[in-house]
Amino acid sequence: MKKKKEAKYLDNGWEEMNLHLKAFLETGNQEELHKFRVQIKKLRAMLFLFENTSKESGLLKCFKPVRKIFKDAGQIRDAHTNLQLSERYHLKNKQFEEGQQKIIEEGTIEFRSNGPQFLKNIKSAHKRLKKQLPKVDDSLIADYYKQQLSNIATNLAVSGFTEDMHTNRKLIKILVYNHKLAEKSLNGSLPFNTAYLDKLQEAIGKWHDNLVAEELFSTPELNDKPIVTKIKKVNSGVKRSIINLADDFLKKATTFEHPVNT
């Protein structure tokens, strides 16, 4: 992989992240904040790949100022998610809803007031990362993907529905996020079924989201047993779906799905 290509992917990802941040700072739109955080996850996955396929070990450290902004934004997003959950499950708790709305409003005001400093920190981190960006050999990228898929297969076989399952999702997403960048490195050496892996990580994501919702509605503040029972029932079906999807993981992950012509 040519370093010029790596720099291009970094620059493009950085530009998209900045666009979403600036849009949120201007409008306060929650969807822009969500996209901003997703883009940070993609950039971190890219840097994780570079660190694990080269001798460069300082990339994620340089990225810490951006991760700090990610966490600050997370407080706003968590409250927004809680409101979405209360609406989805028809929770009637005015005090809770007003509390979450207050977190969003006050958090957004503070976040937007820090916007100029955030943009400055992001620009500085970008400059440092570009200087440290390593050149990665194609064969090392392919070896990394093979090893990670093997590790995930082992993890899925033993992890069960614990926090380790959520870790499996994170590992899968790193590979999926980086696939476009790594695709040429994998050609001829490793088939990579992006559609299958995306479907599996989304299913695990639903399972984890339901756990978060179950925990929320089980708090002393809400303690809504009928909603908790409903979530558990839904999650039982999600678990069955994950078990079926994860069966024979390595074969499915490295077998292309050919669309059927109709």
C-alpha positions in Angstrom: 0.0 0.0 0.0 1.4 3.4 -1.0 1.7 6.0 1.7 0.1 8.5 -0.6 -3.0 6.3 -0.6 -3.0 6.1 3.2 -2.8 9.9 3.5 -5.6 10.3 1.0 -7.9 8.1 3.1 -6.9 9.9 6.3 -7.6 13.3 4.7 -10.9 12.3 3.3 -12.1 10.8 6.6 -10.9 13.8 8.5 -12.7 16.2 6.1 -16.0 14.3 6.5 -15.6 14.3 10.3 -15.1 18.1 10.3 -18.1 18.6 8.0 -20.4 16.8 10.5 -18.9 18.6 13.5 -19.2 22.0 11.9 -22.8 21.2 10.9 -23.7 20.3 14.5 -22.0 23.4 15.9 -24.0 25.5 13.5 -27.4 23.8 13.8 -27.4 21.5 16.9 -28.8 18.7 14.7 -28.5 15.4 16.5 -28.0 13.4 13.3 -24.9 15.5 12.5 -23.5 14.7 16.0 -24.2 11.0 15.5 -22.4 11.1 12.1 -19.5 13.0 13.6 -19.1 10.2 16.2 -19.4 7.5 13.6 -16.7 9.1 11.6 -14.4 9.2 14.6 -14.9 5.5 15.0 -13.9 4.9 11.4 -10.8 7.1 11.7 -9.8 5.3 14.9 -10.3 1.9 13.1 -8.0 3.1 10.3 -5.3 4.2 12.8 -5.7 0.9 14.6 -5.1 -1.0 11.4 -2.0 1.1 10.6 -0.5 0.6 14.1 -1.1 -3.1 13.9 0.5 -3.5 10.5 3.6 -1.3 10.9 6.2 -0.4 13.5 4.4 2.9 14.2 2.9 2.9 17.7 2.0 6.6 18.3 -1.0 7.0 16.1 -3.7 6.3 18.6 -2.0 8.4 21.1 -2.1 11.4 18.7 -5.8 10.7 18.2 -6.6 11.1 21.9 -7.7 14.7 21.7 -10.3 13.7 19.1 -11.4 10.8 21.3 -11.9 13.3 24.1 -14.4 15.2 21.9 -16.1 11.9 21.1 -16.7 11.3 24.8 -18.0 14.8 25.4 -20.5 14.3 22.5 -21.4 10.9 23.9 -23.1 12.4 26.9 -25.5 14.3 24.6 -26.1 11.3 22.5 -26.8 9.0 25.4 -29.5 11.3 26.6 -31.0 11.5 23.1 -30.9 7.7 22.8 -32.7 7.5 26.2 -35.5 9.7 24.9 -35.8 7.6 21.7 -36.1 4.5 23.9 -38.8 6.0 26.1 -40.7 6.9 23.0 -40.3 3.5 21.3 -41.5 1.7 24.4 -44.2 4.3 25.2 -42.8 5.2 28.6 -44.8 7.8 30.4 -42.5 9.5 32.8 -42.4 13.3 32.5 -39.7 13.8 35.1 -37.4 11.4 33.3 -38.0 12.9 29.9 -37.5 16.5 31.2 -34.3 15.4 32.8 -32.9 13.9 29.6 -34.0 16.9 27.6 -32.2 19.2 30.1 -29.0 17.1 29.6 -29.3 17.5 25.8 -29.9 21.2 26.0 -27.2 22.1 28.5 -24.7 19.7 27.0 -25.3 21.1 23.5 -24.8 24.7 24.7 -21.5 23.8 26.4 -20.3 21.6 23.5 -21.0 24.3 20.9 -19.3 26.9 23.1 -16.2 24.7 23.0 -16.5 24.3 19.2 -13.6 26.6 18.2 -11.2 24.9 20.6 -12.4 21.5 19.4 -11.7 22.4 15.7 -8.3 23.7 16.7 -7.5 20.4 18.6 -8.7 18.4 15.6 -6.5 20.3 13.2 -3.5 19.9 15.4 -4.0 16.2 15.7 -4.4 15.8 12.0 -1.1 17.5 11.3 0.7 15.3 13.8 -0.8 12.1 12.4 0.1 12.9 8.9 3.7 13.3 9.9 3.7 9.9 11.6 1.6 8.1 9.0 3.5 4.8 8.2 3.8 3.0 4.9 2.2 -0.4 5.2 3.0 -3.4 3.1 0.1 -5.1 1.3 1.1 -8.5 2.6 1.0 -7.3 6.2 -2.6 -6.0 5.6 -3.7 -9.4 4.3 -2.0 -11.2 7.2 -3.7 -8.9 9.7 -7.1 -9.6 8.2 -6.6 -13.3 8.2 -5.4 -13.3 11.8 -8.2 -11.1 13.0 -10.9 -13.2 11.3 -9.4 -16.3 12.9 -9.3 -14.6 16.3 -13.0 -13.5 16.0 -14.0 -17.0 15.0 -12.3 -18.3 18.2 -13.9 -15.6 20.3 -17.4 -16.3 18.9 -17.1 -19.9 19.8 -16.3 -19.3 23.5 -17.6 -15.8 24.4 -21.3 -16.4 24.8 -23.6 -13.4 25.4 -21.2 -11.4 27.6 -19.3 -8.2 27.1 -16.9 -10.3 25.0 -19.7 -10.5 22.4 -19.7 -6.7 22.1 -15.9 -6.8 21.7 -16.4 -9.2 18.8 -18.6 -6.6 17.2 -15.9 -3.9 17.6 -13.3 -6.2 16.0 -15.6 -7.0 13.1 -16.3 -3.3 12.5 -12.6 -2.4 12.4 -12.3 -4.9 9.4 -15.5 -3.6 7.7 -14.6 0.0 8.1 -11.2 -0.5 6.6 -12.2 -2.9 3.8 -12.3 -0.2 1.1 -8.8 0.9 2.0 -7.5 -2.7 2.3 -9.4 -4.2 -0.6 -6.5 -4.2 -3.1 -4.2 -5.7 -0.4 -6.7 -8.6 0.0 -7.3 -9.3 -3.7 -6.1 -12.8 -4.6 -5.3 -13.7 -1.0 -8.4 -13.4 1.1 -12.1 -13.3 0.0 -13.9 -11.0 2.4 -17.7 -11.2 2.7 -18.5 -7.6 3.8 -22.3 -8.1 3.6 -22.2 -11.1 5.9 -19.9 -9.4 8.4 -22.0 -6.2 8.4 -25.2 -8.3 9.0 -23.5 -10.1 12.0 -22.2 -6.9 13.6 -25.6 -5.2 13.2 -27.3 -8.2 14.9 -24.8 -8.0 17.8 -25.4 -4.3 18.0 -29.1 -4.8 18.4 -28.5 -7.3 21.1 -26.3 -4.9 23.0 -28.7 -2.0 22.5 -31.4 -4.1 24.0 -29.2 -4.8 27.0 -28.7 -1.1 27.4 -32.4 -0.5 27.2 -33.1 -3.3 29.7 -30.6 -1.7 32.1 -32.2 1.7 31.7 -35.8 0.6 32.3 -34.6 -1.5 35.3 -33.1 1.5 37.2 -34.9 2.6 40.4 -35.9 5.8 38.7 -38.0 4.0 36.1 -38.4 0.3 37.2 -40.8 -0.5 34.5 -41.1 -4.3 34.7 -43.5 -4.8 31.7 -41.1 -3.0 29.4 -38.1 -5.0 30.7 -40.0 -8.2 30.1 -40.8 -7.1 26.5 -37.2 -6.2 25.8 -36.0 -9.6 27.2 -38.4 -11.4 24.9 -37.3 -9.4 21.8 -33.6 -10.0 22.7 -34.2 -13.8 22.9 -35.0 -13.7 19.2 -32.0 -11.5 18.5 -29.7 -14.0 20.3 -31.0 -16.9 18.2 -30.3 -14.8 15.0 -26.7 -14.2 16.2 -26.1 -17.8 17.0 -27.3 -18.8 13.5 -25.2 -16.1 11.8 -22.1 -16.9 13.8 -22.2 -20.6 13.1 -19.3 -21.5 10.8 -18.1 -17.9 11.0 -14.8 -18.3 9.2 -16.3 -20.0 6.2 -19.1 -17.4 5.9 -16.7 -14.5 6.3 -14.4 -15.6 3.5 -17.0 -16.8 1.0 -18.4 -14.3 -1.5 -22.2 -14.1 -1.9 -23.1 -14.0 -5.6 -26.3 -12.1 -6.4 -29.0 -14.2 -8.1 -30.2 -12.7 -11.4 -34.0 -12.4 -11.7 
